[in-house]
Amino acid sequence: MRRRNAHGTVWLLAVGAAVACADDVAEMSSAAQLPTGAPLEIVAEPDLRLGVMEGDSVEEFDRVIGPFVTDDDRLVVPLAGPMLLRVFDLRGEHLVTLGGEGEGPGELMSISGAWARGNLIEVFDSDLRRVTTFHPDSAPRVIRLAAEGVAQSVVPRAFSEGWVTFGVDEVDPTGRDRVSAHLFGVDGTRIRELMSIRGMWRYRGEFGGGPVPLSPWAWFASGGERLFAADGLLPRIHVLDLLADSSRLITWEPTSEWTAREAFRRVSDSAVSVAPDDRKAMARARMDEAPTPELPVLGGLIVDALGFIWVRSYDPLVHSMALGGLGNPGPGGTWQIFASDGEPLPPVSLPPDLRPTFIGAERVVGVSRDALGVESVRVHALVRN
């Protein structure tokens, strides 16, 4: 008996080892078929977490706007509340604070986006319509953009020719806004309009109207010298190469468990449930009169430092305008990955409470908000093929 059990144990161990070996081989074979650098996994435990409700003043964050990591491993945390950019190393040590509210050199009246250009830090102020470049060893440089061309927002990455801004240049009260993107030179001159796409979907109603609860959003991102744009409603991304002055489309087959009708019902019920008691009836009336157009497909678009394209599918309970999610990719989620040529790759899941703002070669930066609304900035390691 003892001998037979021993042989059985050896046999089971052998089978288990063979299965494990087969799984390892399959995994290695699958990874070998992926392009070099393809994203595989985001490590769940962050390497760095910054942000407190009160205590250390440099970690009290008010309205965090797109934190990112520079090429020389500095974490930049733009804060739209105090109009500051706090800079840390990747151990969490505070290095310097830039900006401050005002209209003088190096001061800001709004923060619409910030990014790195080499070892420099740049920030766009849409109120003053200017780009401020912070140099490590000299005074800030301020470039005011020409008056022509909308500049409500900026694509947060530097281009060799300058910067790309975008915004609504035609509002349609019973249809979709026209959103255009413009290229400005490093001296602030407007070079040309790059493209226009459709944005938010609006309606008129007895109770005021506005954006439809399931409105799509115009998404813009950049990678190298390429501009990526999507209208959010259709499964396609326009890719414009600024240097070659050429364009192409990336398309995919969308998959969603939602129908527009069911999504609208769930969003309506959720919007009414979170309304104050004395406004629930009005919230229901506004939802009842709102149209139910086609369900959008896109809830988030990011291009990482190696040119891989990250797409999050539209989730009505995350991205609906009625629930405050329009234009925000939201926390967590499973993101579809595309190679630079549009080839689909295996998806990657984000930590459930992390809203991504920057995906570098080795790190993912994002913002998390706790139950009290306190924002923290986190840096996670990114595993690539």
C-alpha positions in Angstrom: 0.0 0.0 0.0 2.7 2.4 1.0 4.6 1.6 -2.2 1.5 2.0 -4.4 0.7 5.4 -2.7 4.2 6.5 -3.2 4.1 5.6 -6.9 0.7 7.4 -7.2 2.2 10.5 -5.5 5.2 10.4 -7.9 2.8 10.0 -10.8 0.6 12.9 -9.6 3.7 15.1 -9.1 4.9 14.2 -12.6 1.6 15.0 -14.1 1.5 18.3 -12.2 5.0 19.2 -13.3 4.1 18.3 -16.9 1.0 20.5 -16.8 2.9 23.4 -15.2 5.7 22.9 -17.8 3.1 22.9 -20.6 1.5 26.1 -19.2 4.9 27.8 -19.0 5.7 26.7 -22.6 2.4 28.0 -23.8 2.9 31.3 -21.9 6.4 31.7 -23.3 5.1 30.9 -26.8 2.3 33.4 -26.5 4.7 36.1 -25.2 7.2 35.3 -28.1 4.4 36.1 -30.6 3.9 39.6 -29.1 6.0 42.6 -30.2 8.8 43.6 -28.1 7.7 46.1 -25.4 4.0 45.0 -25.5 2.3 45.7 -22.2 1.6 42.5 -20.2 0.7 43.5 -16.6 0.5 46.4 -14.2 1.9 45.5 -10.7 -1.0 45.8 -8.3 1.1 47.2 -5.4 2.3 50.7 -6.1 6.0 51.6 -5.9 5.1 55.1 -4.7 2.0 56.7 -3.2 1.8 60.4 -2.4 -1.1 62.4 -1.0 -2.6 63.1 2.4 -5.7 64.8 3.7 -3.7 66.9 6.1 -0.3 66.9 7.6 2.7 67.3 5.2 1.7 70.4 3.2 3.6 69.3 0.0 1.4 66.2 -0.1 -1.9 68.0 0.3 -3.2 67.8 -3.2 -6.1 69.9 -4.5 -7.5 69.1 -8.0 -4.7 66.9 -9.5 -4.4 67.4 -13.2 -2.5 64.7 -15.2 0.6 63.7 -13.1 3.4 62.2 -15.1 7.0 61.0 -14.9 9.8 62.8 -16.8 12.6 61.0 -18.7 15.0 61.7 -15.8 12.6 60.1 -13.3 10.9 63.0 -11.7 7.3 62.8 -10.7 5.4 66.0 -11.6 2.0 66.6 -9.9 0.1 69.6 -11.3 -2.5 71.0 -8.9 -5.2 73.2 -10.4 -6.4 74.3 -7.0 -3.3 76.4 -5.9 -1.9 76.6 -9.5 1.2 74.7 -8.6 3.4 71.9 -9.9 5.0 69.9 -7.2 8.0 67.8 -8.3 9.2 64.7 -6.5 11.8 62.0 -7.0 10.6 58.4 -7.3 11.3 57.8 -3.6 8.8 60.5 -2.8 11.2 63.2 -1.8 10.0 66.7 -2.6 12.4 68.4 -5.0 10.8 71.7 -6.0 7.5 73.5 -6.4 6.8 75.5 -9.6 4.2 78.0 -10.6 1.8 79.9 -8.3 -1.4 81.9 -9.1 -0.9 85.0 -11.1 -0.2 86.4 -14.6 3.5 87.0 -14.2 6.3 84.9 -15.7 6.1 81.4 -14.2 2.7 82.1 -12.8 -0.6 80.4 -13.8 -4.3 81.2 -13.9 -5.3 77.7 -15.1 -3.7 74.4 -15.6 -5.1 72.6 -18.7 -2.3 70.1 -19.0 1.4 69.6 -18.3 4.1 67.4 -19.8 7.9 67.0 -20.2 10.1 68.2 -23.1 13.4 66.5 -22.5 14.5 67.7 -19.0 12.1 70.7 -19.1 8.6 70.8 -17.7 5.9 72.6 -19.7 2.4 73.6 -18.7 -0.5 75.1 -20.7 -2.6 77.9 -19.2 -5.8 78.1 -21.3 -7.0 81.2 -19.4 -3.9 83.2 -20.4 -3.5 81.2 -23.6 0.1 80.5 -23.1 2.7 77.8 -22.6 5.2 78.2 -19.7 8.4 76.2 -19.8 10.2 75.6 -16.6 14.0 75.3 -16.9 16.1 73.7 -14.1 18.8 76.4 -14.3 17.1 79.5 -15.6 14.0 81.6 -15.4 10.7 80.3 -16.8 10.0 80.9 -20.5 6.5 82.1 -21.5 5.1 81.7 -25.0 1.7 83.2 -25.8 -0.3 81.5 -28.5 -1.7 83.4 -31.4 -5.3 84.4 -31.2 -6.6 82.3 -34.1 -7.5 78.6 -33.5 -9.3 77.2 -30.5 -7.1 76.4 -27.5 -9.4 75.3 -24.7 -7.3 72.2 -24.0 -3.9 70.8 -25.0 -2.7 67.3 -26.0 -0.3 66.7 -23.1 2.9 65.9 -24.9 5.5 68.0 -26.7 5.8 67.9 -30.5 9.0 68.9 -32.3 7.2 71.7 -34.0 5.4 73.0 -30.9 2.1 72.0 -29.3 -1.4 70.8 -30.3 -4.4 72.4 -28.8 -8.1 71.5 -29.3 -11.5 72.7 -28.3 -15.1 73.2 -29.4 -15.4 75.7 -32.2 -19.1 75.0 -33.1 -21.8 74.2 -30.6 -24.9 72.3 -32.0 -27.7 72.6 -29.5 -29.6 69.7 -31.1 -26.7 67.6 -32.4 -22.9 67.1 -31.9 -20.4 69.8 -31.3 -17.6 70.4 -33.8 -14.2 70.0 -32.1 -11.0 71.0 -33.9 -7.3 70.5 -33.2 -4.6 73.1 -34.1 -0.8 73.0 -34.3 1.1 75.9 -32.8 4.8 76.5 -33.4 7.3 76.9 -30.6 7.1 80.7 -31.1 3.4 80.7 -30.6 2.3 81.1 -34.2 -0.6 79.0 -35.4 0.7 76.7 -38.1 -2.5 75.0 -39.3 -5.7 73.3 -38.3 -4.9 69.6 -38.1 -8.4 68.0 -38.1 -12.0 68.3 -36.8 -14.2 65.6 -35.3 -17.5 65.5 -33.6 -17.7 65.8 -29.8 -20.5 66.1 -27.2 -24.1 65.3 -28.2 -26.7 67.9 -27.0 -30.5 68.2 -27.0 -33.2 70.7 -26.1 -36.0 70.0 -23.7 -38.7 71.4 -21.5 -36.4 71.2 -18.5 -33.4 72.8 -20.0 -31.7 70.2 -22.2 -28.0 69.9 -22.4 -25.7 67.0 -23.2 -27.5 63.7 -23.6 -26.9 61.3 -20.7 -25.1 58.8 -23.0 -23.2 61.4 -25.0 -19.9 60.4 -26.6 -16.7 62.5 -26.1 -13.9 63.6 -28.5 -10.7 62.0 -27.4 -7.2 63.2 -28.3 -3.8 61.6 -27.5 -0.3 61.8 -28.9 2.7 59.5 -29.4 5.9 60.7 -30.8 5.0 62.9 -33.8 1.6 61.4 -34.2 -1.8 62.7 -33.1 -4.6 60.3 -32.3 -8.2 61.4 -32.3 -11.5 59.6 -31.9 -15.1 60.8 -31.8 -16.0 58.2 -29.2 -19.1 57.0 -30.9 -17.5 54.8 -33.6 -14.8 52.1 -33.2 -12.1 54.0 -35.0 -9.1 56.2 -34.2 -7.7 58.7 -36.7 -3.9 58.7 -36.6 -2.2 61.8 -38.1 1.6 61.8 -38.7 2.6 65.5 -38.3 6.0 65.1 -39.9 4.9 63.0 -42.9 1.6 64.8 -43.2 -0.2 61.5 -43.7 -3.2 59.9 -41.9 -4.7 56.4 -41.4 -7.4 54.7 -39.4 -7.3 52.1 -36.7 -10.5 50.2 -36.4 -11.8 47.3 -34.3 -14.9 45.3 -33.6 -16.5 46.6 -30.4 -17.8 44.3 -27.8 -20.3 45.4 -25.1 -22.7 43.7 -22.8 -25.0 46.8 -23.0 -27.7 47.8 -25.3 -28.5 51.6 -25.5 -31.9 51.0 -24.0 -30.7 49.0 -21.0 -27.7 51.4 -20.5 -30.1 54.4 -20.5 -32.4 52.8 -18.0 -29.6 51.9 -15.6 -28.0 55.4 -15.9 -31.4 57.0 -15.3 -32.1 55.0 -12.2 -28.6 55.7 -10.9 -28.8 59.5 -11.5 -32.1 59.7 -9.8 -31.0 57.6 -6.8 -28.0 60.0 -6.1 -30.0 63.2 -6.5 -31.0 65.0 -3.3 -34.5 64.1 -2.1 -35.9 67.5 -3.0 -34.6 67.2 -6.6 -35.3 63.6 -7.4 -38.6 64.4 -9.2 -36.8 67.0 -11.4 -33.9 64.5 -12.0 -36.4 61.9 -13.2 -38.2 64.4 -15.4 -35.0 65.5 -17.1 -33.9 61.9 -17.7 -37.4 61.0 -19.1 -37.2 63.7 -21.7 -33.6 63.1 -22.8 -33.0 61.2 -26.0 -31.3 57.8 -26.2 -28.9 57.9 -29.1 -26.5 55.2 -30.1 -24.3 53.9 -27.4 -20.7 55.2 -27.5 -17.9 52.7 -27.8 -14.9 54.6 -26.3 -14.4 55.5 -22.7 -10.7 56.2 -22.6 -7.7 56.6 -24.9 -4.0 56.7 -24.0 -0.9 56.3 -26.1 2.1 55.1 -24.0 5.7 56.1 -24.2 6.5 53.2 -26.6 3.7 53.9 -29.0 1.2 51.2 -27.8 -2.4 52.4 -27.9 -4.6 51.8 -24.8 -8.4 51.8 -25.3 -11.1 51.5 -22.7 -14.6 50.5 -23.8 -17.5 52.7 -22.9 -19.1 51.7 -19.6 -22.3 53.7 -19.1 -22.1 53.5 -15.3 -18.6 54.9 -15.4 -18.6 57.3 -18.4 -22.1 58.7 -18.6 -22.5 62.5 -18.4 -25.4 62.1 -16.1 -23.1 60.4 -13.5 -20.2 62.8 -13.9 -18.0 60.6 -16.0 -18.0 62.3 -19.4 -14.5 62.8 -20.7 -12.9 60.8 -17.9 -11.6 57.3 -18.4 -12.5 56.5 -14.8 -10.7 54.1 -12.4 -9.6 50.6 -13.2 -11.1 48.7 -16.0 -9.8 46.3 -18.7 -8.0 48.1 -21.5 -7.6 46.8 -25.0 -4.1 47.2 -26.3 -3.1 47.9 -29.9 0.3 47.9 -31.5 1.3 51.1 -33.4 0.1 49.5 -36.6 -3.3 48.7 -35.2 -2.7 45.0 -34.5 -4.8 44.0 -31.4 -2.9 42.6 -28.5 -4.0 41.0 -25.2 -5.9 43.3 -22.8 -4.4 44.7 -19.6 -6.4 45.3 -16.4 -5.7 48.4 -14.2 -5.9 48.4 -10.4 -9.6 49.0 -9.7 -9.2 52.4 -7.9 -6.5 53.9 -10.2 -7.4 56.5 -12.9 -4.5 56.4 -15.3 -3.0 59.7 -16.4 0.4 58.7 -17.9 1.9 55.4 -19.2 5.6 55.4 -19.6 8.1 52.8 -20.6 8.3 51.2 -17.2 5.7 52.9 -15.1 2.0 53.8 -14.9 1.0 57.0 -13.1 -2.5 57.6 -11.9 -4.8 59.3 -9.4 -6.9 57.5 -6.7 -9.6 59.1 -4.7 -10.7 57.7 -1.3 -14.2 57.7 0.3 -13.6 61.2 1.6 -12.6 62.5 -1.8 -8.9 62.8 -0.9 -6.7 62.5 -3.9 -3.5 60.5 -4.0 -1.0 60.0 -6.8 0.4 56.5 -7.4 3.2 55.1 -9.5 2.9 51.4 -10.5 5.5 49.2 -12.3 4.5 48.1 -15.8 5.6 44.7 -17.0 6.3 44.5 -20.8 7.2 41.7 -23.1 
